[in-house]
């Protein structure tokens, strides 16, 4: 069934999400590790938010950015995983048209937000290491909140246009999406119209957001490396590198699968579909799961609070 809007747009009432093509017979069992990772992501990020909220000594730029990252990870993972588990366990393949567009918006807007938060965290590490005496005066809570607001507004403003353009397009009778969630390029392939403007704008958003953020992150870490190598003692250099290790792990966990998924959608025609779909699912789940674990292990203040909570000790 198709709905017609004026003379320019018609869309199906719903789409059909296949799940993981080629592994339909294994869907039930595949869901268990995905569910376990989702539960770990929920518990880990909620725990990080609770610790930062309740411990006033953690109301510093690094931890405020970490709280933003945790909120973003909760939204990213929760935008896809409940529906994916419903597909794998209960064969609930249908998704309503507007719910699909909302999913497209949430995935891309908050991927942009996550990239921006990682960039802001790199700037925080740069200021903390290169200007340690002025860190608290440069990155005040007000500046941190403004940076967070800019990153959020950028994600919404950059992603909204291609969602709006897609909502005005005429869709083909085929309404099957060979994935477990609605992604921009996957939905765009069902459009029976010229999609060059939408594809071009999607490329512009991807390269402008990720390109800009990666340039800022790279410059920040080049400056950090120069500053660290000039420190007089090996112990001081090791401590400085240790403060950046968690952030570098998080950056790699986010950008490597994200870039692979993005490039495969557009240029990876020879990549096996099952490999692409599995990695696309993991890209939205593994970083939200790993981020609180990485920071919990590498950050002494959070690790101590978790230990105190488990042992029932007062902070």
C-alpha positions as a Markdown table, in Angstrom:
| # | Residue | x | y | z |
|---|---|---|---|---|
| 1 | Unk | 0.0 | 0.0 | 0.0 |
| 2 | Unk | 1.3 | 3.4 | -1.0 |
| 3 | Unk | 0.3 | 6.9 | 0.3 |
| 4 | Unk | 0.5 | 9.9 | -2.0 |
| 5 | Unk | 1.4 | 13.3 | -0.8 |
| 6 | Unk | 0.5 | 16.0 | -3.4 |
| 7 | Unk | 2.0 | 15.4 | -6.8 |
| 8 | Unk | 5.7 | 14.8 | -5.9 |
| 9 | Unk | 5.8 | 12.3 | -3.1 |
| 10 | Unk | 4.5 | 8.8 | -2.4 |
| 11 | Unk | 5.7 | 6.4 | 0.2 |
| 12 | Unk | 4.8 | 3.0 | 1.5 |
| 13 | Unk | 2.9 | 2.7 | 4.8 |
| 14 | Unk | 5.8 | 0.6 | 6.1 |
| 15 | Unk | 9.1 | -1.1 | 5.1 |
| 16 | Unk | 10.3 | -4.6 | 5.7 |
| 17 | Unk | 13.6 | -5.1 | 7.4 |
| 18 | Unk | 15.2 | -8.4 | 6.6 |
| 19 | Unk | 17.6 | -8.6 | 9.5 |
| 20 | Unk | 20.9 | -10.2 | 8.5 |
| 21 | Unk | 20.5 | -11.6 | 4.9 |
| 22 | Unk | 21.9 | -15.1 | 4.4 |
| 23 | Unk | 21.8 | -15.9 | 8.1 |
| 24 | Unk | 18.0 | -16.1 | 8.6 |
| 25 | Unk | 18.1 | -19.6 | 10.0 |
| 26 | Unk | 20.5 | -18.4 | 12.7 |
| 27 | Unk | 18.7 | -15.2 | 13.7 |
| 28 | Unk | 17.5 | -16.6 | 17.0 |
| 29 | Unk | 21.0 | -17.5 | 18.2 |
| 30 | Unk | 22.7 | -14.4 | 16.8 |
| 31 | Unk | 20.3 | -12.3 | 18.9 |
| 32 | Unk | 21.8 | -13.5 | 22.2 |
| 33 | Unk | 25.3 | -11.9 | 21.8 |
| 34 | Unk | 23.7 | -8.7 | 20.4 |
| 35 | Unk | 21.4 | -8.6 | 23.4 |
| 36 | Unk | 24.3 | -9.2 | 25.8 |
| 37 | Unk | 26.3 | -6.3 | 24.2 |
| 38 | Unk | 23.3 | -4.0 | 24.4 |
| 39 | Unk | 22.7 | -4.8 | 28.1 |
| 40 | Unk | 26.4 | -4.1 | 28.8 |
| 41 | Unk | 26.1 | -0.8 | 26.9 |
| 42 | Unk | 23.0 | 0.2 | 28.8 |
| 43 | Unk | 24.4 | -0.7 | 32.3 |
| 44 | Unk | 27.9 | 0.7 | 31.5 |
| 45 | Unk | 26.7 | 4.1 | 30.2 |
| 46 | Unk | 24.0 | 4.5 | 32.8 |
| 47 | Unk | 26.6 | 3.7 | 35.5 |
| 48 | Unk | 29.0 | 6.3 | 34.1 |
| 49 | Unk | 26.3 | 9.0 | 34.1 |
| 50 | Unk | 25.3 | 8.1 | 37.6 |
| 51 | Unk | 28.9 | 8.3 | 38.9 |
| 52 | Unk | 29.5 | 11.6 | 37.2 |
| 53 | Unk | 26.2 | 13.1 | 38.4 |
| 54 | Unk | 26.7 | 12.0 | 42.0 |
| 55 | Unk | 30.4 | 12.8 | 42.5 |
| 56 | Unk | 30.9 | 16.5 | 42.4 |
| 57 | Unk | 34.7 | 16.1 | 42.1 |
| 58 | Unk | 34.0 | 14.7 | 38.6 |
| 59 | Unk | 32.3 | 17.9 | 37.4 |
| 60 | Unk | 35.3 | 18.7 | 35.2 |
| 61 | Unk | 35.6 | 19.1 | 31.4 |
| 62 | Unk | 36.9 | 15.6 | 30.8 |
| 63 | Unk | 34.0 | 13.9 | 32.7 |
| 64 | Unk | 31.3 | 16.3 | 31.4 |
| 65 | Unk | 32.4 | 15.3 | 27.9 |
| 66 | Unk | 32.3 | 11.7 | 29.0 |
| 67 | Unk | 28.8 | 12.2 | 30.2 |
| 68 | Unk | 27.8 | 13.6 | 26.8 |
| 69 | Unk | 29.4 | 10.6 | 25.1 |
| 70 | Unk | 27.5 | 8.2 | 27.4 |
| 71 | Unk | 24.2 | 9.9 | 26.6 |
| 72 | Unk | 25.0 | 9.8 | 22.8 |
| 73 | Unk | 25.9 | 6.1 | 23.1 |
| 74 | Unk | 22.6 | 5.3 | 24.9 |
| 75 | Unk | 20.6 | 7.1 | 22.1 |
| 76 | Unk | 22.6 | 5.5 | 19.3 |
| 77 | Unk | 22.4 | 1.9 | 20.6 |
| 78 | Unk | 18.7 | 2.3 | 21.6 |
| 79 | Unk | 17.7 | 3.7 | 18.2 |
| 80 | Unk | 18.4 | 0.3 | 16.6 |
| 81 | Unk | 18.9 | -2.6 | 19.0 |
| 82 | Unk | 15.3 | -3.0 | 20.4 |
| 83 | Unk | 13.9 | -3.3 | 16.8 |
| 84 | Unk | 16.8 | -5.5 | 15.7 |
| 85 | Unk | 16.2 | -7.9 | 18.6 |
| 86 | Unk | 12.5 | -8.0 | 17.7 |
| 87 | Unk | 13.4 | -8.9 | 14.2 |
| 88 | Unk | 15.8 | -11.7 | 15.2 |
| 89 | Unk | 13.7 | -13.2 | 18.0 |
| 90 | Unk | 10.1 | -12.5 | 17.1 |
| 91 | Unk | 10.2 | -12.1 | 13.3 |
| 92 | Unk | 8.8 | -8.5 | 13.6 |
| 93 | Unk | 10.2 | -7.3 | 10.3 |
| 94 | Unk | 7.8 | -4.5 | 9.6 |
| 95 | Unk | 8.7 | -0.9 | 10.5 |
| 96 | Unk | 6.3 | 2.0 | 9.9 |
| 97 | Unk | 7.5 | 4.6 | 7.4 |
| 98 | Unk | 7.8 | 7.6 | 9.7 |
| 99 | Unk | 9.5 | 5.4 | 12.4 |
| 100 | Unk | 12.0 | 4.4 | 9.7 |
| 101 | Unk | 12.8 | 8.1 | 8.9 |
| 102 | Unk | 13.1 | 8.8 | 12.6 |
| 103 | Unk | 15.6 | 6.0 | 12.9 |
| 104 | Unk | 17.6 | 7.4 | 9.9 |
| 105 | Unk | 17.7 | 10.8 | 11.6 |
| 106 | Unk | 18.7 | 9.4 | 15.0 |
| 107 | Unk | 21.5 | 7.2 | 13.6 |
| 108 | Unk | 23.1 | 9.9 | 11.5 |
| 109 | Unk | 22.5 | 12.9 | 13.8 |
| 110 | Unk | 23.9 | 11.2 | 16.8 |
| 111 | Unk | 26.8 | 9.6 | 14.9 |
| 112 | Unk | 27.7 | 13.2 | 14.0 |
| 113 | Unk | 27.3 | 14.2 | 17.7 |
| 114 | Unk | 29.5 | 11.4 | 18.8 |
| 115 | Unk | 32.2 | 12.4 | 16.4 |
| 116 | Unk | 31.9 | 16.0 | 17.6 |
| 117 | Unk | 32.2 | 14.9 | 21.3 |
| 118 | Unk | 35.3 | 12.9 | 20.5 |
| 119 | Unk | 36.7 | 16.0 | 18.8 |
| 120 | Unk | 35.9 | 18.1 | 21.9 |
| 121 | Unk | 37.5 | 15.5 | 24.1 |
| 122 | Unk | 40.7 | 15.7 | 22.0 |
| 123 | Unk | 40.7 | 19.5 | 22.5 |
| 124 | Unk | 40.3 | 19.0 | 26.3 |
| 125 | Unk | 43.3 | 16.6 | 26.3 |
| 126 | Unk | 45.3 | 19.2 | 24.3 |
| 127 | Unk | 44.5 | 22.0 | 26.7 |
| 128 | Unk | 45.1 | 19.8 | 29.8 |
| 129 | Unk | 48.5 | 18.7 | 28.7 |
| 130 | Unk | 49.8 | 21.8 | 26.8 |
| 131 | Unk | 48.3 | 24.4 | 29.2 |
| 132 | Unk | 47.8 | 22.6 | 32.5 |
| 133 | Unk | 47.8 | 25.8 | 34.6 |
| 134 | Unk | 45.1 | 27.4 | 32.5 |
| 135 | Unk | 42.9 | 24.3 | 31.9 |
| 136 | Unk | 40.2 | 25.2 | 34.3 |
| 137 | Unk | 40.0 | 28.8 | 33.1 |
| 138 | Unk | 40.0 | 28.0 | 29.4 |
| 139 | Unk | 37.5 | 25.1 | 29.6 |
| 140 | Unk | 35.0 | 26.4 | 32.1 |
| 141 | Unk | 31.7 | 24.5 | 32.6 |
| 142 | Unk | 30.0 | 27.2 | 30.5 |
| 143 | Unk | 32.4 | 26.7 | 27.6 |
| 144 | Unk | 32.0 | 22.9 | 27.9 |
| 145 | Unk | 28.2 | 23.2 | 27.7 |
| 146 | Unk | 28.4 | 25.6 | 24.7 |
| 147 | Unk | 30.7 | 23.1 | 22.9 |
| 148 | Unk | 28.2 | 20.4 | 23.6 |
| 149 | Unk | 25.3 | 22.5 | 22.3 |
| 150 | Unk | 27.2 | 23.4 | 19.1 |
| 151 | Unk | 28.0 | 19.7 | 18.5 |
| 152 | Unk | 24.3 | 18.8 | 19.0 |
| 153 | Unk | 23.0 | 21.7 | 16.8 |
| 154 | Unk | 25.5 | 20.7 | 14.1 |
| 155 | Unk | 24.2 | 17.1 | 14.0 |
| 156 | Unk | 20.6 | 18.2 | 13.8 |
| 157 | Unk | 21.1 | 20.9 | 11.2 |
| 158 | Unk | 23.4 | 18.9 | 9.0 |
| 159 | Unk | 21.3 | 15.7 | 9.0 |
| 160 | Unk | 17.8 | 17.1 | 8.9 |
| 161 | Unk | 17.9 | 18.3 | 5.2 |
| 162 | Unk | 18.6 | 14.8 | 3.7 |
| 163 | Unk | 15.9 | 13.3 | 5.8 |
| 164 | Unk | 13.5 | 16.0 | 4.6 |
| 165 | Unk | 14.6 | 15.5 | 1.0 |
| 166 | Unk | 14.0 | 11.8 | 1.3 |
| 167 | Unk | 10.6 | 12.3 | 2.8 |
| 168 | Unk | 9.6 | 14.2 | -0.4 |
| 169 | Unk | 10.7 | 11.5 | -2.8 |
| 170 | Unk | 8.6 | 8.9 | -4.6 |
| 171 | Unk | 9.3 | 5.3 | -3.5 |
| 172 | Unk | 9.2 | 2.2 | -5.7 |
| 173 | Unk | 6.8 | -0.7 | -5.0 |
| 174 | Unk | 9.7 | -2.6 | -3.5 |
| 175 | Unk | 9.8 | -1.9 | 0.2 |
| 176 | Unk | 12.3 | -4.5 | 1.4 |
| 177 | Unk | 15.5 | -3.2 | 3.2 |
| 178 | Unk | 18.2 | -5.9 | 3.4 |
| 179 | Unk | 19.3 | -4.7 | 6.8 |
| 180 | Unk | 18.2 | -4.8 | 10.4 |
| 181 | Unk | 17.7 | -1.0 | 10.7 |
| 182 | Unk | 16.9 | 2.0 | 8.4 |
| 183 | Unk | 20.0 | 3.7 | 7.1 |
| 184 | Unk | 20.2 | 6.6 | 4.7 |
| 185 | Unk | 21.7 | 4.8 | 1.7 |
| 186 | Unk | 19.7 | 1.6 | 2.2 |
| 187 | Unk | 16.4 | 3.6 | 2.2 |
| 188 | Unk | 17.5 | 5.8 | -0.7 |
| 189 | Unk | 18.0 | 2.6 | -2.9 |
| 190 | Unk | 14.2 | 2.2 | -2.7 |
| 191 | Unk | 13.5 | 5.6 | -4.2 |
| 192 | Unk | 12.1 | 5.7 | -7.8 |
| 193 | Unk | 13.5 | 9.1 | -8.6 |
| 194 | Unk | 16.8 | 10.9 | -9.2 |
| 195 | Unk | 18.7 | 10.7 | -5.9 |
| 196 | Unk | 21.9 | 12.4 | -7.0 |
| 197 | Unk | 21.2 | 15.5 | -4.9 |
| 198 | Unk | 20.5 | 13.5 | -1.8 |
| 199 | Unk | 23.6 | 11.3 | -2.3 |
| 200 | Unk | 25.7 | 14.3 | -2.9 |
| 201 | Unk | 24.5 | 16.0 | 0.2 |
| 202 | Unk | 25.0 | 12.8 | 2.2 |
| 203 | Unk | 28.7 | 12.7 | 1.0 |
| 204 | Unk | 29.1 | 16.4 | 1.9 |
| 205 | Unk | 27.7 | 15.8 | 5.4 |
| 206 | Unk | 29.9 | 12.8 | 6.0 |
| 207 | Unk | 33.2 | 14.4 | 4.7 |
| 208 | Unk | 32.5 | 17.8 | 6.3 |
| 209 | Unk | 31.7 | 16.4 | 9.7 |
| 210 | Unk | 34.1 | 13.5 | 9.9 |
| 211 | Unk | 36.8 | 15.3 | 7.9 |
| 212 | Unk | 36.7 | 18.4 | 10.1 |
| 213 | Unk | 36.6 | 16.4 | 13.3 |
| 214 | Unk | 39.4 | 14.1 | 12.3 |
| 215 | Unk | 41.6 | 17.0 | 11.3 |
| 216 | Unk | 41.0 | 18.7 | 14.7 |
| 217 | Unk | 41.7 | 15.5 | 16.5 |
| 218 | Unk | 44.9 | 14.9 | 14.5 |
| 219 | Unk | 46.2 | 18.4 | 15.0 |
| 220 | Unk | 45.4 | 18.1 | 18.8 |
| 221 | Unk | 47.4 | 14.9 | 19.1 |
| 222 | Unk | 50.3 | 16.2 | 17.1 |
| 223 | Unk | 50.5 | 19.1 | 19.5 |
| 224 | Unk | 50.1 | 16.8 | 22.5 |
| 225 | Unk | 52.9 | 14.5 | 21.2 |
| 226 | Unk | 55.2 | 17.5 | 20.7 |
| 227 | Unk | 54.5 | 18.7 | 24.2 |
| 228 | Unk | 54.9 | 15.3 | 25.8 |
| 229 | Unk | 58.2 | 14.6 | 24.1 |
| 230 | Unk | 59.6 | 17.8 | 25.6 |
| 231 | Unk | 58.8 | 16.7 | 29.2 |
| 232 | Unk | 62.0 | 16.2 | 31.2 |
| 233 | Unk | 61.3 | 12.8 | 32.8 |
| 234 | Unk | 60.2 | 9.5 | 31.3 |
| 235 | Unk | 57.7 | 9.1 | 34.2 |
| 236 | Unk | 56.0 | 12.4 | 33.3 |
| 237 | Unk | 55.8 | 11.4 | 29.6 |
| 238 | Unk | 54.3 | 8.0 | 30.5 |
| 239 | Unk | 51.7 | 9.7 | 32.7 |
| 240 | Unk | 50.8 | 12.1 | 29.9 |
| 241 | Unk | 50.4 | 9.3 | 27.4 |
| 242 | Unk | 48.3 | 7.4 | 29.9 |
| 243 | Unk | 45.8 | 10.2 | 30.1 |
| 244 | Unk | 45.3 | 10.0 | 26.3 |
| 245 | Unk | 45.2 | 6.2 | 25.9 |
| 246 | Unk | 41.5 | 5.9 | 26.8 |
| 247 | Unk | 40.5 | 8.6 | 24.3 |
| 248 | Unk | 42.6 | 7.1 | 21.5 |
| 249 | Unk | 41.0 | 3.6 | 22.1 |
| 250 | Unk | 37.5 | 5.2 | 21.9 |
| 251 | Unk | 38.4 | 7.1 | 18.7 |
| 252 | Unk | 39.6 | 3.9 | 17.0 |
| 253 | Unk | 36.6 | 1.9 | 18.2 |
| 254 | Unk | 34.3 | 4.5 | 16.6 |
| 255 | Unk | 36.0 | 5.7 | 13.4 |
| 256 | Unk | 37.3 | 2.4 | 12.0 |
| 257 | Unk | 33.9 | 0.6 | 11.8 |
| 258 | Unk | 32.1 | 3.8 | 10.9 |
| 259 | Unk | 34.4 | 4.5 | 7.9 |
| 260 | Unk | 34.3 | 0.9 | 6.8 |
| 261 | Unk | 30.4 | 0.9 | 6.8 |
| 262 | Unk | 30.2 | 4.3 | 5.1 |
| 263 | Unk | 32.7 | 3.4 | 2.3 |
| 264 | Unk | 31.2 | -0.1 | 1.8 |
| 265 | Unk | 27.7 | 1.4 | 1.2 |
| 266 | Unk | 29.0 | 3.6 | -1.6 |
| 267 | Unk | 32.1 | 1.8 | -3.1 |
| 268 | Unk | 32.3 | -1.7 | -1.6 |
| 269 | Unk | 30.3 | -3.6 | -4.2 |
| 270 | Unk | 32.6 | -6.7 | -3.8 |
| 271 | Unk | 32.3 | -6.9 | 0.0 |
| 272 | Unk | 30.0 | -9.8 | 1.0 |
| 273 | Unk | 26.6 | -8.5 | 2.1 |
| 274 | Unk | 26.6 | -10.6 | 5.3 |
| 275 | Unk | 30.0 | -9.1 | 6.3 |
| 276 | Unk | 28.8 | -5.6 | 5.6 |
| 277 | Unk | 25.5 | -6.0 | 7.5 |
| 278 | Unk | 27.2 | -7.6 | 10.5 |
| 279 | Unk | 29.7 | -4.8 | 10.7 |
| 280 | Unk | 27.0 | -2.1 | 10.2 |
| 281 | Unk | 25.2 | -3.6 | 13.2 |
| 282 | Unk | 28.4 | -3.8 | 15.3 |
| 283 | Unk | 29.3 | -0.2 | 14.4 |
| 284 | Unk | 26.3 | 1.1 | 16.3 |
| 285 | Unk | 26.7 | -1.3 | 19.3 |
| 286 | Unk | 30.4 | -2.0 | 19.9 |
| 287 | Unk | 31.5 | 1.6 | 20.6 |
| 288 | Unk | 28.6 | 2.2 | 23.1 |
| 289 | Unk | 29.5 | -1.1 | 24.8 |
| 290 | Unk | 33.3 | -0.5 | 24.9 |
| 291 | Unk | 33.4 | 3.2 | 25.8 |
| 292 | Unk | 32.3 | 2.8 | 29.5 |
| 293 | Unk | 34.5 | -0.3 | 29.8 |
| 294 | Unk | 37.5 | 1.6 | 28.4 |
| 295 | Unk | 37.0 | 4.6 | 30.6 |
| 296 | Unk | 36.1 | 2.4 | 33.6 |
| 297 | Unk | 39.4 | 0.5 | 33.3 |
| 298 | Unk | 41.7 | 3.4 | 32.3 |
| 299 | Unk | 40.2 | 6.2 | 34.5 |
| 300 | Unk | 41.2 | 5.9 | 38.2 |
| 301 | Unk | 38.4 | 8.1 | 39.5 |
| 302 | Unk | 35.7 | 6.1 | 37.8 |
| 303 | Unk | 37.4 | 2.8 | 38.6 |
| 304 | Unk | 37.6 | 3.8 | 42.3 |
| 305 | Unk | 33.9 | 4.8 | 42.4 |
| 306 | Unk | 32.9 | 1.5 | 40.8 |
| 307 | Unk | 35.0 | -0.4 | 43.3 |
| 308 | Unk | 33.6 | 1.5 | 46.3 |
| 309 | Unk | 30.1 | 0.8 | 45.0 |
| 310 | Unk | 30.7 | -2.9 | 44.6 |
| 311 | Unk | 32.3 | -3.1 | 48.1 |
| 312 | Unk | 29.7 | -1.0 | 49.8 |
| 313 | Unk | 32.2 | 1.6 | 51.0 |
| 314 | Unk | 31.6 | 5.3 | 51.3 |
| 315 | Unk | 33.6 | 7.5 | 48.9 |
